[in-house]
């Protein structure tokens, strides 16, 4: 086949693939700032990923639908360590990596990163790669993490998804990945059980509802804990229904994952809290990988939609 014929064939295949794919909204542009990357539709931010040294944790905020309201809350006064969509362990070997001290702004355990690579693509997908370390504030690193987040472009309805892959490697000592104890455990607390990938929703979200693939989500004292392969949390904001769904990969630790969900006057929050029910020991020198698929979407998802997307993911 000569070069011209080969080029024509490749163009034909590309054209057919483009027509078969979901159309991408127009007027999308990238915005790059020191320590941040954002996808814009016109002048509006669709999503923004902050990874600068001024952050205690890398995070996504805002998360929006094109021409829609902001779905996430960043560093609210009630819990200033909440960073919209972010990942954090609670305790590693008894050291708190979750909250920063109110006076110093520094946590007992530090989450640090370097070698960040941001690949903002022509099709408006993005691959975000970070190398993280975890260490006590006055100590040496005890765990490393390789994090890759693939963000897909918005589809015709404005919804988009992102795949999180987090690979943790313990250093030369065993690590206990833990959480605040649950009620009924020694020193248990009503709020115990949270750790891991988390979403703090905008305070303006109303009529909040959570739906899982396994059972109705019924809140007791504004909280829910239960296991499921996937969950959606949605509500109404600026007269629009929208939500964020998270799928748990079947190879994850404790799959199907435990969920920790809050629906109160103070906050709307949820998390696939991998160590909710019990701590996990990561042996020295060993690895553990967690994978999640996150959807930002219009409307509300039911159990059937969650199951469909989960089957595609697994």
Secondary structure as the mmCIF struct_conf table of DSSP 4:
data_model
#
loop_
_struct_conf.conf_type_id
_struct_conf.id
_struct_conf.beg_label_comp_id
_struct_conf.beg_label_asym_id
_struct_conf.beg_label_seq_id
_struct_conf.end_label_comp_id
_struct_conf.end_label_asym_id
_struct_conf.end_label_seq_id
HELX_RH_AL_P HELX_RH_AL_P1 UNK A 3 UNK A 20
BEND BEND1 UNK A 21 UNK A 21
HELX_LH_PP_P HELX_LH_PP_P1 UNK A 22 UNK A 25
BEND BEND2 UNK A 26 UNK A 27
STRN STRN1 UNK A 28 UNK A 33
TURN_TY1_P TURN_TY1_P1 UNK A 34 UNK A 35
STRN STRN2 UNK A 36 UNK A 41
TURN_TY1_P TURN_TY1_P2 UNK A 42 UNK A 43
STRN STRN3 UNK A 44 UNK A 50
BEND BEND3 UNK A 52 UNK A 52
TURN_TY1_P TURN_TY1_P3 UNK A 53 UNK A 54
BEND BEND4 UNK A 56 UNK A 57
STRN STRN4 UNK A 59 UNK A 63
STRN STRN5 UNK A 64 UNK A 64
TURN_TY1_P TURN_TY1_P4 UNK A 66 UNK A 67
BEND BEND5 UNK A 68 UNK A 68
STRN STRN6 UNK A 70 UNK A 70
STRN STRN7 UNK A 72 UNK A 72
STRN STRN8 UNK A 74 UNK A 76
TURN_TY1_P TURN_TY1_P5 UNK A 77 UNK A 78
STRN STRN9 UNK A 79 UNK A 83
BEND BEND6 UNK A 84 UNK A 84
STRN STRN10 UNK A 85 UNK A 88
BEND BEND7 UNK A 90 UNK A 90
STRN STRN11 UNK A 91 UNK A 92
TURN_TY1_P TURN_TY1_P6 UNK A 93 UNK A 94
STRN STRN12 UNK A 95 UNK A 96
BEND BEND8 UNK A 98 UNK A 98
HELX_LH_PP_P HELX_LH_PP_P2 UNK A 99 UNK A 101
TURN_TY1_P TURN_TY1_P7 UNK A 102 UNK A 104
BEND BEND9 UNK A 108 UNK A 108
STRN STRN13 UNK A 109 UNK A 120
TURN_TY1_P TURN_TY1_P8 UNK A 122 UNK A 123
BEND BEND10 UNK A 124 UNK A 124
STRN STRN14 UNK A 126 UNK A 136
TURN_TY1_P TURN_TY1_P9 UNK A 137 UNK A 138
BEND BEND11 UNK A 139 UNK A 139
STRN STRN15 UNK A 141 UNK A 151
HELX_LH_PP_P HELX_LH_PP_P3 UNK A 152 UNK A 154
TURN_TY1_P TURN_TY1_P10 UNK A 156 UNK A 157
BEND BEND12 UNK A 158 UNK A 158
STRN STRN16 UNK A 160 UNK A 170
BEND BEND13 UNK A 172 UNK A 173
STRN STRN17 UNK A 175 UNK A 178
BEND BEND14 UNK A 180 UNK A 180
HELX_LH_PP_P HELX_LH_PP_P4 UNK A 181 UNK A 182
TURN_TY1_P TURN_TY1_P11 UNK A 183 UNK A 184
BEND BEND15 UNK A 185 UNK A 185
TURN_TY1_P TURN_TY1_P12 UNK A 186 UNK A 187
TURN_TY1_P TURN_TY1_P13 UNK A 190 UNK A 193
STRN STRN18 UNK A 196 UNK A 200
STRN STRN19 UNK A 201 UNK A 201
TURN_TY1_P TURN_TY1_P14 UNK A 203 UNK A 204
STRN STRN20 UNK A 206 UNK A 212
BEND BEND16 UNK A 213 UNK A 215
STRN STRN21 UNK A 216 UNK A 216
STRN STRN22 UNK A 220 UNK A 220
TURN_TY1_P TURN_TY1_P15 UNK A 221 UNK A 222
STRN STRN23 UNK A 223 UNK A 227
BEND BEND17 UNK A 229 UNK A 229
STRN STRN24 UNK A 230 UNK A 237
TURN_TY1_P TURN_TY1_P16 UNK A 238 UNK A 239
STRN STRN25 UNK A 240 UNK A 248
TURN_TY1_P TURN_TY1_P17 UNK A 250 UNK A 251
BEND BEND18 UNK A 252 UNK A 252
TURN_TY1_P TURN_TY1_P18 UNK A 253 UNK A 254
BEND BEND19 UNK A 255 UNK A 256
HELX_LH_PP_P HELX_LH_PP_P5 UNK A 257 UNK A 257
STRN STRN26 UNK A 258 UNK A 263
BEND BEND20 UNK A 264 UNK A 266
STRN STRN27 UNK A 268 UNK A 272
TURN_TY1_P TURN_TY1_P19 UNK A 274 UNK A 275
BEND BEND21 UNK A 276 UNK A 278
STRN STRN28 UNK A 280 UNK A 282
TURN_TY1_P TURN_TY1_P20 UNK A 284 UNK A 285
STRN STRN29 UNK A 287 UNK A 298
BEND BEND22 UNK A 299 UNK A 299
HELX_RH_AL_P HELX_RH_AL_P2 UNK A 303 UNK A 313
#
